Amino acid sequence: MVKVKNRVKYIFLVFSFLGAYNSWGQLSPGDLSEAHKHLEGVGNCTECHILGSQVSDDKCLDCHKEIQTLIDADRGYHVSVEVEGKSCVICHSEHHGRGFDLFRLDEDKFDHDLADYKLEGEHWIIDCRECHKPENIASEEIRKLSDTYLGLEEDCLSCHTDFHQETLGEDCKECHNFTKWDPAKFFDHKDAEYQLLGAHKEVDCIECHKKTIRNEEEFQQFTDIEFKLCTDCHDNPHNSSFSTNCTECHNEISWSNLNSSAGFNHDMTDYPLTGEHIGVDCKECHTSGNNTNSLEYELCKNCHDDYHNEQFTSIKPELDCNDCHTLDQPFTRTIYGLAEHQESDFKLEGAHIATPCFVCHVDESSDRWEFRDIGEDCVDCHDDIHEGLINESYYPESNCAICHSSDIWSDIDFDHSTTDWDLEGGHIEVSCRECHFSEIDESQEFEGKSTNCSSCHEDEHSGQFDLVGDCNECHTTEKGWEATLFNHNETVFPLEGKHKDVDCLECHTARFYDQNDESVNYKIERFECIDCHQ
C-alpha cells in the first residue's frame, strides 16, 4: 500500500513539473533583453517583481546601485523633473526580446540640463562620446558597463589633462571658460603675487611664462617664478656698470623712459654731462625714445647738425664744434677770440677789433652766419658812398684804404697834390666834408668842384669887391683870414703919416647894405679931411 502511494506522488510531481514548464510560456510576456537574460526563468521573477504584483523600483535600484547613489546625492538625470516620480519600467520596459534596447536615447534631442550639467561653449557642439567614454569614468564598476552615460564627474580634470601638472588649482573654471581654453579669460593678474603695471600689461604671457618639457609633456610654467628683481627676467645690458636695482633709473611704463634726471646720475656713464648739457631734456639726445641705446658722442656733430654747413670742415675735416664753442656757455657764444682771428687770412686792425662778429659774419638776407667767401675788400662789407662821384683813378678797384684807415673812418690820408688843386695853409687842416659834402641835402661833390673861394666861403663884403677879383687878391689861405696881400697904397687913397697907424675900423665902419646884411664898408667915396674929422 505504501509503495502505491509513493508511486502516485512521483507521478504527480512529474506531471506538475511538466505542467509548470508548459505554463511558463503562458506566464512570461516574452524574453528578457540581452542585459537581463541572466534573470530568465520562473524562479527569478521575484528578482524584479514583487510576488503577485508589478516590478519594484526598489528592486531595480538594489541592482543598479550607481543610479541609487546619484539619486541619494540628488544628482543626475534621474532626479530631474522629467523623471522624478516615474517608475523605472516607464522608460525601461522588459520582455521585448534579446535585441531590445532598454535605453532609447535620441542624443540630438536630449536636454543635457536635465542631467544637472548644463552644456556651454565648446561642450555644446562636441559629440557626446567625446566625453562619455570609458577612459573618463573613474568608477571601475561603471566602466565595465558596455554602454552607459554614467560615471562622469563635473571636475574638469576628470576629462581634461592637467596641462599645469598639479602646479595650479584643480578648478579650471577659475581662469578658463568653455568657449576657448586659451587665453585664460577669467584670470586676473591682480590676484597673483606679481601685479602687472605699465608696459608689463602689454607683454604676451609667453614672454614671461615659458614653455618647456616636463615629465615628457609640454609644460608652461606659471608658478615658482622669481620676480623680486628685474634681472630675474630681464638681461642686464649695463654689464654690472650700474646698480642691479633697475628701478633707480627705469620704470614700468617704458624701459627707455627713464625716471626724472634727478634720479639718474649721468656721471655713471661714459659721457658725464657738463655745462649746457646738464639742462637738456633726455629726449633731445635720445631721440629714438630709448634712453638705453648706445649713442655716438666723440664728436659734437654726432648729435648736433653742422650749423655752418661744412664751411669749416670742407677745409679742415678734423675740426669740431668744440674748437670754437664750449659747453660752459650757450652755443651762440664762442671761444674763438682775437688771438685766433689774427691767425686767419684776415687780421683785425683798428676799429675792426671792436666790431661785433655778427656785423661782418651775419648775412642779413638769410639771417645766417657766414665765414667762407665773405670777401676781404672794403666794398665787400661797406657801401661805396663815392661810387660814380670820384674818378676811379684816385681809388683804383674801389680800394677805400687809399684814403681811409681802419682806425677811424673820418681820418683821411689823401694826397691832394695829386689833384688840380693843392691844399695850402688853413685848407690843409680842413675836413674833407667841409668842402666836398653838403649837410643840407647830404650830397657829395668831387668831380668838377670849383676852386673859387666863393664856391665854399660866404662873401663877408656884400659884393663890394666883385669887380676886383677873387679873395686871394687880398687874402692868403693861412689861418686867421688876414688880408696880408692888400696894399692900401695901391688904392685911390694911399696912407701917409699918422694914417698908417690908424686901425682900419676907424675909417671903415659898419654899414647895412640891405635890411639883413651888415658889413664893413670898404668902398669909401669921399676922402676930404672934413669927411672923417669933425
C-alpha positions as CSV (number, residue, x, y, z in Angstrom):
1,M,0.0,0.0,0.0
2,V,2.9,2.4,0.8
3,K,4.6,1.7,-2.4
4,V,1.4,2.5,-4.3
5,K,1.2,5.9,-2.5
6,N,4.8,6.8,-3.3
7,R,4.4,5.9,-6.9
8,V,1.3,8.2,-7.1
9,K,3.3,11.1,-5.5
10,Y,6.1,10.6,-8.0
11,I,3.7,10.6,-11.0
12,F,2.0,13.7,-9.6
13,L,5.4,15.6,-9.3
14,V,6.3,14.6,-12.8
15,F,3.1,15.9,-14.2
16,S,3.3,19.0,-12.0
17,F,6.7,19.8,-13.4
18,L,5.6,19.2,-16.9
19,G,2.6,21.5,-16.3
20,A,4.7,24.2,-14.9
21,Y,7.1,24.1,-17.8
22,N,4.4,24.2,-20.3
23,S,2.7,27.1,-18.4
24,W,6.0,29.3,-18.3
25,G,5.4,30.3,-21.8
26,Q,2.0,31.5,-20.8
27,L,3.3,33.3,-17.6
28,S,6.2,35.3,-19.2
29,P,5.3,38.2,-21.6
30,G,8.5,37.4,-23.6
31,D,12.2,37.1,-23.5
32,L,14.3,39.5,-21.5
33,S,16.8,41.8,-23.0
34,E,20.4,40.9,-23.5
35,A,21.3,42.8,-20.4
36,H,18.8,40.9,-18.2
37,K,19.0,37.5,-19.8
38,H,20.6,36.0,-16.7
39,L,17.3,36.6,-14.9
40,E,15.3,34.4,-17.3
41,G,13.2,31.6,-15.6
42,V,10.2,31.5,-13.3
43,G,12.4,31.1,-10.4
44,N,13.9,34.7,-11.0
45,C,10.7,36.6,-11.3
46,T,10.9,37.9,-7.8
47,E,14.4,39.4,-8.6
48,C,12.5,42.3,-10.2
49,H,8.8,41.7,-9.4
50,I,7.0,41.8,-6.1
51,L,5.3,38.4,-5.6
52,G,1.9,38.7,-7.2
53,S,2.5,42.3,-8.2
54,Q,4.4,44.7,-10.5
55,V,8.0,45.4,-11.0
56,S,9.5,47.1,-7.9
57,D,11.7,50.3,-8.3
58,D,13.5,49.4,-5.2
59,K,14.5,46.0,-6.7
60,C,15.8,47.8,-9.8
61,L,17.9,50.2,-7.7
62,D,19.1,47.3,-5.5
63,C,20.8,46.0,-8.6
64,H,21.6,49.4,-10.3
65,K,23.3,50.8,-7.3
66,E,25.1,53.5,-9.4
67,I,21.7,55.1,-10.1
68,Q,20.7,54.8,-6.4
69,T,23.9,56.6,-5.5
70,L,23.1,59.5,-7.8
71,I,19.5,59.7,-6.5
72,D,20.7,59.7,-2.9
73,A,23.1,62.6,-3.8
74,D,20.2,64.4,-5.6
75,R,22.3,64.4,-8.8
76,G,21.9,63.5,-12.4
77,Y,19.1,62.9,-14.8
78,H,17.1,60.5,-12.5
79,V,16.3,63.3,-10.1
80,S,15.1,65.7,-12.8
81,V,11.5,66.9,-13.2
82,E,11.2,64.7,-16.2
83,V,12.0,61.5,-14.3
84,E,11.1,62.2,-10.7
85,G,8.1,60.1,-9.6
86,K,8.1,57.8,-12.6
87,S,8.5,54.1,-12.3
88,C,11.7,52.6,-13.9
89,V,9.6,50.5,-16.3
90,I,8.0,53.6,-17.8
91,C,11.3,54.1,-19.6
92,H,13.0,50.7,-19.3
93,S,10.3,48.1,-20.0
94,E,11.3,44.5,-20.4
95,H,10.3,41.2,-22.1
96,H,10.7,42.6,-25.6
97,G,13.4,40.1,-26.6
98,R,17.1,39.9,-26.6
99,G,17.6,42.7,-29.2
100,F,15.5,45.3,-27.4
101,D,17.3,48.5,-26.4
102,L,16.3,49.3,-22.8
103,F,17.9,52.8,-23.1
104,R,16.4,54.5,-26.0
105,L,18.1,58.0,-26.1
106,D,18.0,60.5,-29.0
107,E,21.3,62.2,-28.4
108,D,20.5,65.1,-30.8
109,K,17.3,66.0,-28.8
110,F,18.4,65.2,-25.3
111,D,18.2,68.2,-23.0
112,H,21.5,68.0,-21.1
113,D,20.3,70.5,-18.5
114,L,18.1,67.6,-17.1
115,A,21.4,65.8,-16.3
116,D,22.2,68.5,-13.9
117,Y,25.1,69.6,-16.1
118,K,24.5,72.5,-18.5
119,L,26.5,72.3,-21.7
120,E,28.2,75.6,-22.5
121,G,30.6,76.8,-25.2
122,E,32.6,74.0,-26.9
123,H,30.8,71.4,-24.7
124,W,27.7,72.2,-26.6
125,I,29.0,71.3,-30.1
126,I,31.2,68.3,-29.5
127,D,29.9,64.7,-29.9
128,C,28.5,63.0,-26.8
129,R,31.1,60.3,-27.0
130,E,33.9,62.8,-26.8
131,C,33.1,63.0,-23.1
132,H,31.1,59.8,-22.4
133,K,33.9,57.3,-23.0
134,P,35.3,54.7,-20.7
135,E,38.6,56.4,-20.0
136,N,36.8,59.4,-18.5
137,I,34.9,57.1,-16.0
138,A,36.5,56.9,-12.6
139,S,34.5,54.0,-11.2
140,E,35.8,50.6,-12.3
141,E,32.3,49.1,-11.9
142,I,30.6,51.6,-14.1
143,R,33.5,51.4,-16.6
144,K,32.6,47.7,-17.0
145,L,29.2,48.6,-18.4
146,S,29.1,48.2,-22.1
147,D,27.1,51.2,-23.0
148,T,26.5,53.9,-20.4
149,Y,26.3,57.7,-19.9
150,L,27.0,57.4,-16.2
151,G,30.2,57.7,-14.3
152,L,31.4,61.2,-15.3
153,E,32.3,63.8,-12.8
154,E,31.9,67.6,-13.2
155,D,35.6,68.3,-12.3
156,C,37.4,69.5,-15.4
157,L,40.3,67.2,-14.8
158,S,38.1,64.1,-14.8
159,C,38.0,64.6,-18.6
160,H,40.8,67.0,-19.4
161,T,44.6,66.6,-19.0
162,D,46.1,68.7,-16.3
163,F,48.3,70.8,-18.5
164,H,49.7,72.5,-15.4
165,Q,50.8,69.3,-13.9
166,E,49.4,70.0,-10.4
167,T,51.2,73.3,-10.1
168,L,47.8,75.2,-10.1
169,G,44.4,74.5,-8.5
170,E,42.0,71.9,-9.8
171,D,39.2,74.2,-10.6
172,C,40.0,75.2,-14.2
173,K,36.9,77.5,-14.3
174,E,38.7,80.0,-12.1
175,C,40.7,81.0,-15.1
176,H,39.2,79.4,-18.2
177,N,35.8,79.4,-19.9
178,F,34.1,76.8,-22.0
179,T,34.4,78.7,-25.3
180,K,38.2,78.9,-25.6
181,W,40.8,77.3,-23.5
182,D,43.4,79.9,-24.4
183,P,43.6,82.7,-23.3
184,A,42.6,82.2,-19.7
185,K,39.8,84.8,-19.8
186,F,38.9,84.8,-16.2
187,F,42.4,85.1,-14.9
188,D,43.3,88.5,-13.4
189,H,46.9,89.1,-12.7
190,K,45.8,91.3,-9.8
191,D,45.1,88.1,-7.9
192,A,48.7,86.9,-8.3
193,E,51.6,87.9,-6.2
194,Y,53.0,89.9,-9.0
195,Q,50.9,92.8,-10.1
196,L,51.2,93.9,-13.8
197,L,51.9,97.6,-14.2
198,G,52.8,99.8,-17.1
199,A,54.3,98.0,-20.2
200,H,54.0,94.7,-18.4
201,K,50.3,94.8,-19.2
202,E,51.0,94.6,-22.9
203,V,53.5,91.8,-22.8
204,D,52.4,88.4,-24.1
205,C,52.1,85.8,-21.4
206,I,54.6,83.5,-23.2
207,E,57.3,86.1,-22.8
208,C,57.4,85.5,-19.0
209,H,55.8,82.1,-18.7
210,K,58.0,80.0,-21.0
211,K,57.0,76.6,-22.4
212,T,59.3,73.7,-21.6
213,I,59.1,69.9,-21.5
214,R,58.3,68.4,-18.1
215,N,57.5,64.7,-17.4
216,E,57.8,64.2,-21.2
217,E,54.9,66.6,-21.7
218,E,54.8,70.2,-22.9
219,F,54.6,72.4,-19.9
220,Q,54.1,76.1,-19.3
221,Q,55.3,77.5,-16.0
222,F,53.0,79.8,-14.1
223,T,54.3,79.3,-10.5
224,D,57.6,79.4,-8.7
225,I,58.9,82.2,-11.0
226,E,61.4,84.6,-9.4
227,F,60.2,88.2,-9.8
228,K,61.7,90.2,-7.0
229,L,64.5,91.6,-9.2
230,C,64.1,92.9,-12.7
231,T,67.1,90.8,-13.7
232,D,65.2,87.7,-12.8
233,C,63.5,88.2,-16.2
234,H,65.5,90.9,-18.0
235,D,69.1,90.8,-19.1
236,N,71.3,93.4,-17.7
237,P,72.6,95.4,-20.7
238,H,74.9,97.5,-18.5
239,N,77.2,94.7,-17.7
240,S,77.1,95.4,-14.0
241,S,78.2,99.0,-14.6
242,F,75.2,100.3,-12.6
243,S,73.2,99.1,-9.7
244,T,71.2,95.9,-10.2
245,N,68.1,97.8,-8.9
246,C,66.8,98.8,-12.3
247,T,64.0,100.9,-10.7
248,E,66.6,103.5,-9.7
249,C,66.6,104.7,-13.3
250,H,63.8,102.9,-15.1
251,N,60.1,102.4,-14.5
252,E,57.4,100.0,-15.8
253,I,55.9,102.5,-18.2
254,S,58.7,102.0,-20.7
255,W,62.2,100.6,-20.4
256,S,63.5,103.6,-22.4
257,N,61.5,106.1,-20.4
258,L,64.0,106.9,-17.6
259,N,62.9,108.4,-14.3
260,S,63.5,112.2,-13.9
261,S,67.0,113.3,-14.5
262,A,67.3,114.0,-10.8
263,G,67.0,110.3,-10.3
264,F,69.7,109.3,-12.8
265,N,73.4,110.1,-12.4
266,H,74.8,110.5,-15.9
267,D,78.2,110.6,-14.4
268,M,78.0,106.8,-14.2
269,T,78.0,106.6,-18.0
270,D,80.9,107.1,-20.3
271,Y,79.7,110.6,-21.0
272,P,79.2,112.8,-17.9
273,L,77.0,115.8,-18.5
274,T,78.6,119.2,-18.1
275,G,77.7,122.8,-18.8
276,E,74.7,123.3,-21.1
277,H,74.1,119.6,-21.5
278,I,73.0,119.4,-17.8
279,G,69.7,121.1,-18.5
280,V,68.9,119.4,-21.8
281,D,65.9,117.0,-21.8
282,C,66.9,113.4,-22.3
283,K,64.8,113.1,-25.4
284,E,66.8,115.8,-27.1
285,C,69.7,113.4,-27.4
286,H,68.0,110.1,-27.1
287,T,65.6,110.8,-30.0
288,S,64.6,107.2,-30.6
289,G,62.8,107.3,-27.3
290,N,65.1,104.5,-26.0
291,N,67.4,106.1,-23.4
292,T,69.4,102.9,-23.1
293,N,70.6,102.6,-26.7
294,S,74.3,103.5,-27.2
295,L,75.0,106.8,-28.8
296,E,78.0,108.2,-30.6
297,Y,79.3,111.1,-28.7
298,E,83.0,111.5,-29.5
299,L,82.2,114.5,-31.8
300,C,79.6,117.2,-31.4
301,K,78.3,116.5,-34.9
302,N,77.3,113.0,-33.7
303,C,74.3,114.8,-32.2
304,H,74.3,118.3,-33.5
305,D,73.7,119.5,-37.0
306,D,76.6,121.3,-38.7
307,Y,75.0,124.8,-38.4
308,H,77.8,126.1,-40.6
309,N,77.1,123.8,-43.5
310,E,80.7,122.5,-43.8
311,Q,82.1,126.0,-44.1
312,F,85.0,124.8,-41.9
313,T,85.1,121.0,-42.3
314,S,85.3,121.3,-46.0
315,I,88.7,122.9,-45.5
316,K,89.8,121.0,-42.3
317,P,87.7,117.9,-41.8
318,E,89.1,117.3,-38.3
319,L,87.5,120.5,-37.0
320,D,84.7,120.0,-34.5
321,C,82.4,122.4,-32.7
322,N,84.4,122.4,-29.6
323,D,87.3,124.1,-31.4
324,C,85.2,127.3,-31.2
325,H,82.4,126.6,-28.7
326,T,82.3,125.3,-25.2
327,L,79.6,123.7,-23.0
328,D,80.1,126.3,-20.3
329,Q,78.2,128.9,-22.3
330,P,75.4,128.9,-24.9
331,F,76.3,127.9,-28.5
332,T,75.7,131.5,-29.6
333,R,78.9,132.4,-27.9
334,T,82.4,131.3,-28.9
335,I,85.9,130.9,-27.5
336,Y,87.3,131.9,-30.9
337,G,88.8,135.3,-30.0
338,L,91.1,138.0,-31.3
339,A,94.2,135.8,-30.9
340,E,92.6,133.1,-33.1
341,H,91.3,135.7,-35.6
342,Q,94.8,137.1,-36.0
343,E,95.9,133.7,-37.2
344,S,93.3,133.8,-40.0
345,D,93.7,135.2,-43.5
346,F,92.1,138.5,-42.4
347,K,93.9,140.0,-39.4
348,L,91.8,142.5,-37.5
349,E,93.1,146.1,-37.2
350,G,91.8,149.3,-35.8
351,A,88.0,149.7,-35.4
352,H,87.6,146.2,-36.8
353,I,88.9,144.8,-33.5
354,A,86.0,146.4,-31.6
355,T,83.4,145.4,-34.2
356,P,80.9,142.6,-33.1
357,C,81.3,139.4,-35.0
358,F,77.8,139.5,-36.4
359,V,78.3,142.8,-38.2
360,C,80.6,141.1,-40.6
361,H,79.6,137.4,-40.4
362,V,75.8,137.5,-40.4
363,D,74.1,137.6,-43.8
364,E,71.1,139.9,-43.4
365,S,69.3,138.3,-46.3
366,S,69.4,134.8,-44.9
367,D,70.0,135.7,-41.2
368,R,72.7,133.1,-41.1
369,W,76.3,133.2,-40.1
370,E,78.8,133.1,-42.9
371,F,82.5,132.6,-42.6
372,R,83.7,131.5,-46.0
373,D,83.9,133.7,-49.1
374,I,82.7,136.9,-47.4
375,G,85.4,138.9,-49.1
376,E,88.4,140.9,-47.9
377,D,88.0,144.2,-49.7
378,C,86.3,147.1,-48.1
379,V,83.4,147.2,-50.5
380,D,82.6,143.5,-49.7
381,C,81.3,144.8,-46.4
382,H,81.0,148.6,-46.7
383,D,78.9,150.5,-49.1
384,D,80.9,152.6,-51.6
385,I,79.3,156.0,-50.9
386,H,81.6,157.6,-53.5
387,E,80.6,155.3,-56.4
388,G,80.3,157.4,-59.6
389,L,81.3,160.6,-57.8
390,I,85.1,160.2,-57.6
391,N,87.3,159.4,-60.6
392,E,88.4,155.8,-60.2
393,S,92.0,156.9,-60.9
394,Y,92.1,158.2,-57.3
395,Y,91.0,154.9,-55.8
396,P,91.5,152.0,-58.2
397,E,89.4,148.9,-57.6
398,S,87.3,150.9,-55.1
399,N,90.1,150.5,-52.5
400,C,88.9,152.6,-49.6
401,A,92.3,152.1,-47.9
402,I,93.8,154.7,-50.3
403,C,92.1,157.4,-48.2
404,H,90.7,155.7,-45.1
405,S,92.2,153.6,-42.4
406,S,90.6,151.0,-40.2
407,D,91.3,153.0,-37.1
408,I,88.9,156.0,-37.5
409,W,86.9,156.2,-40.7
410,S,86.8,160.0,-40.6
411,D,90.7,160.2,-40.5
412,I,91.5,160.6,-44.2
413,D,95.0,160.3,-45.6
414,F,94.7,161.6,-49.2
415,D,97.4,163.4,-51.1
416,H,95.5,166.4,-52.5
417,S,98.5,167.4,-54.5
418,T,97.6,164.6,-57.0
419,T,94.6,166.7,-58.0
420,D,94.4,170.0,-59.8
421,W,94.1,171.9,-56.5
422,D,96.9,171.6,-54.0
423,L,96.0,172.2,-50.4
424,E,97.8,175.1,-48.6
425,G,97.6,176.9,-45.3
426,G,94.4,176.5,-43.4
427,H,92.9,174.3,-46.1
428,I,95.3,171.6,-45.0
429,E,93.6,171.2,-41.7
430,V,90.0,171.4,-43.0
431,S,87.9,168.3,-43.0
432,C,87.1,166.9,-46.4
433,R,83.4,167.1,-45.6
434,E,83.7,170.8,-45.2
435,C,84.4,171.2,-48.9
436,H,83.0,168.1,-50.5
437,F,79.8,167.3,-48.6
438,S,76.6,169.3,-48.3
439,E,75.0,168.7,-44.9
440,I,71.7,170.2,-46.2
441,D,70.9,167.7,-49.0
442,E,73.6,165.1,-48.0
443,S,75.1,165.4,-51.4
444,Q,78.8,165.0,-52.4
445,E,80.9,166.9,-54.9
446,F,84.3,165.9,-56.1
447,E,84.5,165.9,-59.9
448,G,84.3,169.5,-61.4
449,K,84.5,171.1,-58.0
450,S,85.0,174.9,-58.4
451,T,88.2,176.4,-57.0
452,N,86.8,179.8,-56.5
453,C,86.7,180.9,-52.9
454,S,83.1,182.0,-53.1
455,S,82.2,178.4,-54.1
456,C,82.9,177.4,-50.5
457,H,83.1,180.7,-48.5
458,E,80.5,183.3,-47.9
459,D,81.2,186.9,-49.2
460,E,81.6,188.9,-46.0
461,H,82.0,192.1,-48.0
462,S,78.5,192.0,-49.5
463,G,79.8,192.2,-53.1
464,Q,81.9,195.3,-52.6
465,F,84.9,193.6,-54.4
466,D,83.1,191.7,-57.1
467,L,84.9,193.8,-59.8
468,V,88.3,193.4,-58.1
469,G,88.5,189.7,-58.4
470,D,88.8,186.6,-56.1
471,C,89.5,186.7,-52.4
472,N,93.2,185.8,-52.9
473,E,93.8,189.3,-54.2
474,C,93.9,190.3,-50.5
475,H,93.8,187.1,-48.5
476,T,96.0,184.0,-48.2
477,T,94.9,180.5,-47.1
478,E,96.7,180.9,-43.9
479,K,94.8,180.7,-40.6
480,G,93.2,184.0,-39.5
481,W,92.0,185.1,-42.9
482,E,94.0,188.3,-42.6
483,A,94.2,190.5,-45.7
484,T,98.0,190.3,-45.8
485,L,98.2,190.8,-49.5
486,F,96.2,194.1,-49.5
487,N,98.3,197.2,-50.2
488,H,96.4,200.5,-49.3
489,N,98.9,202.5,-51.3
490,E,97.5,200.9,-54.5
491,T,94.1,202.4,-53.8
492,V,92.9,205.9,-54.6
493,F,93.8,206.9,-51.1
494,P,97.4,205.9,-50.2
495,L,98.1,206.0,-46.5
496,E,100.5,208.6,-45.3
497,G,101.7,209.9,-42.0
498,K,99.6,209.1,-39.0
499,H,97.0,207.4,-41.2
500,K,99.4,204.5,-41.3
501,D,98.8,203.9,-37.6
502,V,95.1,204.2,-37.6
503,D,93.1,201.0,-37.2
504,C,91.1,200.1,-40.3
505,L,87.8,200.1,-38.5
506,E,88.3,203.8,-37.5
507,C,87.6,204.7,-41.1
508,H,85.9,201.6,-42.4
509,T,82.8,201.4,-40.3
510,A,79.8,199.0,-40.4
511,R,77.1,199.7,-42.9
512,F,73.8,197.9,-43.8
513,Y,73.8,197.1,-47.5
514,D,70.3,195.7,-47.2
515,Q,67.9,195.0,-44.3
516,N,69.7,191.9,-43.1
517,D,73.3,192.4,-44.3
518,E,75.6,194.4,-42.1
519,S,79.2,194.6,-43.5
520,V,82.3,196.7,-43.0
521,N,82.3,199.5,-45.6
522,Y,85.4,199.4,-47.7
523,K,84.1,201.4,-50.6
524,I,84.6,204.9,-49.2
525,E,83.7,207.5,-51.8
526,R,84.7,210.8,-50.0
527,F,88.2,211.4,-48.9
528,E,88.2,215.1,-47.8
529,C,89.6,215.6,-44.2
530,I,86.3,217.0,-43.1
531,D,84.6,213.8,-44.2
532,C,86.3,212.0,-41.4
533,H,87.5,214.6,-39.0
534,Q,85.0,216.9,-37.2
